[in-house]
């Protein structure tokens, strides 16, 4: 058996050091919950630096416009508009 020649790996990219809270956020949904007061989903918004999270109740059928309204009314009114938002909603 001959040795395989593999391509050299690229240099690692170091993550930037965050300096200010709430400039980079991670967003996800907790779904398939019991229906309580017509809400069955929780929107989780987490700050990447401080790891502080906000939990907002909503419904599974929330549209993109509704999601923007939830952000505006619950997170962005407390902090300025973030530089990046990572959303992992799935299918």
N, C-alpha and C positions, 0 to 999 in steps of 0.2 A: 504494500500500500504506500503510495506516495504522499508526502506532506502537501497539504493544501496551502497555497499562498493566499492570505487574506489581505484585503485592503486595510490600510491603516485607519484607525479610528480618528474622527475629527477631534479638535480640541474642545474641552468642556467649556460651556458658557456659564459663567458665574451669575447667579441671580442678583438683581439689583437690590441694594439695601434700602428698605423703605424708611422714610424719615418722618412722615406725617400720617396720622391716623385717618381712616376713612377715605383715602385717595385710591385704594385698590380694594375691591370687594369680591366676595364669593357668594353666589346665590344658588339655592337649591330648593326643592319642594319635598315635603313629607306628605305622601298621598295615602289613599285607601284607609282613611280614618273613619270612625263612626260619625254619622251626621249629627251635629250639635248646632242648634240655632242656624240651620241651613248652611253651615260651613263644614267641609270635609277635608280640607287641605291646609297645610301650614307653609307659608313662605319663610324661608330662613335666609337672612342677609347677615353675612359675617365679614368683619374687617380683617384683612390679612395681617396687619401689624399687631394689633392689640388682642385679636381673637374674640372681641366682643360681638355678640350676635343679637339680632332682633328677630322676633317671631311674630308673623302677621297671619291671622286666619283669613282664609279665602275659600273659593270653590275650585274644583278640578277643571271646570270649564272656563277659567279666566282667560281672556284674550290678551293679546299683546298690549292693546290700549289700556285694558284693566290692570295689567302688570305695571305699566308706566305710572298709572294713577296710584297704585299701592306704594311704589317707590317714592313718588312725590309727596304723598300724604304722611308717610311713616318714617322714611329715612332721610330723603334729601332735604326736607324742611329743617332737620336738625343739623345737617352737615352740607357742605357744598357739593356740587356735582363731581363724582369721582373721575379719575383718569382712566380706570379700567374696571370692567365688571365681567366676571367669569360666571356664565350661566350654564348649568348642566341639566337641562330639562329632559333630555332624552326624546323618545318618539312621541 
